Amino acid sequence: MSEQLTDRGFVRVCRLDELPAVGAAAAEIDGRRVSVVRTEDGDVHCVDDTCTHANVSLSEGELDGCTVECWLHGSRFDLRTGEPTGPPAVIPIAVHTVRIEGDDVYVALSEES
């Protein structure tokens, strides 16, 4: 996925057709690895890609509604809040703001890490 800066703090990350119909894709923005996720209802979310319990890519995990599961230990995270919804993770992941313009997906990184 490509990255183009805009003047409003958003970065163009990809086109919608580069995302799975339902699933996640990893991207890097300013050296930060994120997961861009499209859910069954067509919403697009962006969260940090690394599980807070283990150094594992969340973009490789399974989706269930608005949660993504870490494939290694089964922790789940809410894509809207970043909060873990099941153990063993107890620390939330950062959630980033997504904006869709036409067929392009833009993300503004949150201050959280």
Summary of the structure (lengths in Angstrom):
residues: 113
radius of gyration: 13.0
end to end distance: 21.2
largest distance: 39.5
contacts: 351
relative contact order: 0.22
helix: 5%
strand: 45%
